[in-house]
Amino acid sequence: MVTPFRQFVLKVHSRCDLACNHCYVYEHADQSWRSRPKVISAHTVGRVAARIAEHVRRHDVDKIDVVLHGGEPLLAGHERLDEIARVLRGALDGACQVDLHIQTNGILLDERHCDLFAEHGIQVGVSLDGDKAANDRHRLYASGRSSYDQVLRAVELLRKRPEIYAGLLCTIDVANEPITVYEALRELQPPRIDFLLPYATWDNPPERPSPTAYADWLIAVFERWNADGRPMSVRLFESIIRTTRGDASLSEAVGLEPSTMIVIDTDGSYELVDSLKVAYDGAPATGHDVFQHALDEVATHPGVLARQGGLENLSATCRECPIVTSCGGGLYTHRFRAGSFDNPSVYCADLVKLISHIRDETEMPAHKIPYAGLDSLATGSGSAADMERLADAQLSLRRALIAALRPRAADEVWELFTRLDRHHREALEAVLAHPYVRVWAVERLQGEGEATYLANVAAAAMIRAGQDVTLRVAAGHGAVHLPTVGTLHGVDGDTVTLVAQAGEIGTDGTAKHEWRPVRTVSCGDFSLVLEDADPHRDCHQWPAADRLDASALSAWRHSFEAAWFLIEKEYPQYAQGLRGGLTTLTPLAPAPTGRDVSSTARHAFGAVAAALPADPATLALLLIHEFQHVKLGAVLDLFDLFDKSDTRLYHAPWREDPRPLEGLLQGTYAHIGVTDFWRTRRNVVRGAAQVKAEEEFARWCGHTLAATGTLAGSQALTPLGERFVARMRETVAAWQAGEEAPWS
């Protein structure tokens, strides 16, 4: 099946008024320009337009780009350019959308050109390599005279005509200072900058003062562009960002998308990508032309197909590379060596470094989580910044859930939410961040009826903000619960009018009430809600405990204080994540068997539930273990790591019953924390405790490593999931070998 062409580079003039020494047309192996007509004829343009129209109609192509090119296309003159545009528009405007472009050195550009291009809707790109010093390294007249001032004059003309100003094309020279080049180009306010690697092959490699000189140059520009807030489009950077997310590239320079470009020279001959002129004499030739051959015939040419084969047409080295889906082997021309294109790019090392850097520094599309942050979380711990991003994402999800309940809310309650969001957002977000607010919202959205409890959420935020409030709220089992604030006991009915004034909380009735503020546990400056009252907390695998009496409350506080001290001292890599995401500790009823029990709930981000264990070290282990589930649940809220349609069950080494894929992934990730706990524990205890720690480490390390193998072999992970699980596996494998993980 033919892949239709969508981009046509039309050579309208084959000579140039500059003598740039890096030009692929005149300065490299292919010298076919010498035998071509200087300017394309009207007859040839007509045949070109007819062939393109025939092609787009046959394949129902809805949009194409036609680039007027050279040599220097402005040498064709005003009248010929006007004629070319009219012929192309006349033949194609009824067949598909046609975007016309022209790429010029700008030397001859004048107001008449600008009027002409505006009339025909032609976008103008100008070649400029930076400031005067950078530009004059290569873009000179044959006499050696600078072209810089004339190019700048052309760009100033275009800045006054923004409707036709497409941007700037810069060929990189690493001898130029990257930020100086970037700033010179940025000052000209281009809508887009194209940075091009110099055309080179393995037989004629680029000059490079260091193994990754081009990556280092581009990384410096990327960092500055990113810090500036990306003031203009940079096609290479945006293509890398897009391909790391699984989207299509914007350029042939990277990505696996099939090439849909063909070149048509001034004599009507079809050529492959014209940068191939640097490979060998005749490299771009197809032997076809617009007079004798339809574009469908050209589409079956081996040289065209070679640029459309995706992964299968890359070298073995490229196919095994972890960044191949983004790199795509680089530009086809850059792979040439000794008669073959079956090689990595001559810029391979640069592409690996550049793409890896941009990938790691780029925020993921969902709630701005960088790839580097996701990699960090995959190791099991994750930084405070990683947890802050997850927590922010969860807050966004909860705001969305609350907004979805708007049709069920009373007008006065929603008006209160609006006022809180405008004037007391911090207080509102503190309440929305409570784990069981989301649990309630999800349950309510899955069911019918009113959302009266929204009033309780709003009232809690008002009280936290120090505001008086009188509001009809939900009640149940003789109490009104205000999340993160406390519970008012001794009320009757399903709803009551809550009155909070001057720090006093009650109802508009005459009955006496008991106000029980929310309880906390703490160690130093770290404090958690000890949630033994929220009516929505009983959502865990094990039943929630009843309200704690004074003795149980004291035991919890003493145990948490000792457990947190241990975590901060011995497990700081987990302490920072716990600080960033753990907000709530929910007591569970003790298990009838007396064994330790703990749990999390899928929608209760920030909460860990546990029955009070016998010693603080076990509580520390339970907190680390369960918080792994909390983190991964938040990741899974944002990203697809596996095929959710996979219904198979998989063996988990730590339990008898097989697990669905998500259950195995959750368990494996949680047991990275367990493995790490015992890995560290071996070095801080002695005697029988040390022997136990060694045994537990060996057991959980083996189990976890085996489970990562099962996950990796499932064939049900997404590319992002494969990457996540690979990092998990590498972490545990390093521990098993007695080493620190490479990224520790």
BELCOR-V481203 format. One record per helix or strand of 2 or more residues. SS is the DSSP state (hx for helix, st for strand). FROM is the first residue (numbers start at 1). TO is the last residue. If there is no record, write none. Layout:
ss = [SS;SS]
from = [FROM;FROM]
to = [TO;TO]
This chain:
ss = [st;hx;hx;st;hx;hx;st;hx;st;hx;hx;st;hx;st;hx;st;hx;st;st;hx;st;hx;hx;hx;hx;hx;hx;hx;hx;hx;hx;hx;hx;hx;hx;st;st;st;st;st;st;st;st;hx;hx;st;st;st;hx;st;st;hx;hx;hx]
from = [7;32;42;63;73;78;97;111;122;132;148;165;178;192;213;233;235;261;269;274;285;295;302;310;316;324;332;348;371;384;406;411;425;435;453;469;479;486;495;504;514;519;526;550;572;584;598;607;616;649;659;661;688;719]
to = [11;35;59;69;76;92;104;120;127;135;159;171;186;196;227;234;244;264;271;278;289;298;306;313;319;327;335;361;378;404;408;423;432;446;464;474;482;489;501;507;517;523;530;570;581;588;599;610;638;650;660;681;712;736]
